[in-house]
Structure formats: structure tokens, C-alpha cells
């Protein structure tokens, strides 16, 4: 593995792991928006939950650099 050094420290491992939700959350939001059809409540609720979850994840990552 080319980036073994990144996995040695908890901070860099957490930062590298933060890439995963950065792509997963918008993907889930898009999928639910397409599948929910005319039911606006479902996709709006999904967007609120996903946005809050994304905020928490990225706020936690930003705190690692301090």
C-alpha cells in the first residue's frame, strides 16, 4: 500500500476516512430523491438528516487539526 504512513496515526487515519462520507452522503441524498418520487416529505427529511450528519462529520474532522 502506497500510503501506509497515513494509517499509523489516529489523526491522519480519521482525515483519510472522512473522504468516504464526503461521497456517500450526497450519493444517498440523490438516490432517495430519485426513488421517493412525488413524496416531498421523504426526500426533504433525508436532506435534513444527511446535512446534519455531514456537518457533524466535518466539524469533528476540522477539530482534529487544532
C-alpha positions as CSV (number, residue, x, y, z in Angstrom):
1,X,0.0,0.0,0.0
2,X,1.4,3.4,-1.0
3,X,0.0,5.4,1.9
4,X,0.8,3.1,4.9
5,X,2.2,6.1,6.8
6,X,-1.3,7.7,6.9
7,X,-2.6,4.8,8.9
8,X,0.0,5.0,11.6
9,X,-1.5,8.0,13.4
10,X,-5.2,8.3,14.5
11,X,-5.4,11.9,13.2
12,X,-4.4,11.1,9.6
13,X,-6.5,7.9,9.6
14,X,-9.5,9.9,10.6
15,X,-8.9,12.5,8.0
16,X,-8.4,9.9,5.3
17,X,-11.6,8.2,6.5
18,X,-13.5,11.5,6.1
19,X,-13.4,11.1,2.3
20,X,-15.8,8.2,2.4
21,X,-18.8,10.1,3.9
22,X,-18.0,13.1,1.6
23,X,-19.1,10.9,-1.3
24,X,-21.5,8.6,0.5
25,X,-23.8,11.3,1.9
26,X,-24.5,13.1,-1.4
27,X,-25.0,9.8,-3.1
28,X,-27.6,8.7,-0.6
29,X,-29.3,12.0,-0.9
30,X,-29.5,11.7,-4.7
31,X,-30.8,8.1,-4.5
32,X,-33.5,8.9,-2.0
33,X,-34.6,12.0,-4.0
34,X,-35.0,9.9,-7.2
35,X,-36.7,7.0,-5.5
36,X,-39.1,9.0,-3.4
37,X,-40.9,10.3,-6.5
38,X,-43.7,12.8,-5.7
39,X,-43.4,12.4,-1.9
40,X,-41.5,15.6,-1.0
41,X,-41.5,14.8,2.7
42,X,-39.2,11.8,2.3
43,X,-36.5,13.5,0.3
44,X,-36.7,16.7,2.3
45,X,-36.3,14.7,5.6
46,X,-33.4,12.8,4.0
47,X,-31.7,16.0,3.0
48,X,-32.1,17.4,6.6
49,X,-30.7,14.3,8.2
50,X,-27.9,13.9,5.7
51,X,-26.9,17.6,6.0
52,X,-26.8,17.4,9.8
53,X,-24.8,14.2,9.7
54,X,-22.4,15.8,7.2
55,X,-22.0,18.8,9.4
56,X,-21.2,16.7,12.4
57,X,-18.6,14.6,10.5
58,X,-16.8,17.5,9.0
59,X,-16.9,19.6,12.2
60,X,-15.3,16.7,14.0
61,X,-12.6,16.4,11.3
62,X,-11.9,20.1,11.5
63,X,-11.4,19.8,15.2
64,X,-8.6,17.3,14.6
65,X,-6.3,19.9,13.1
66,X,-6.3,22.0,16.3
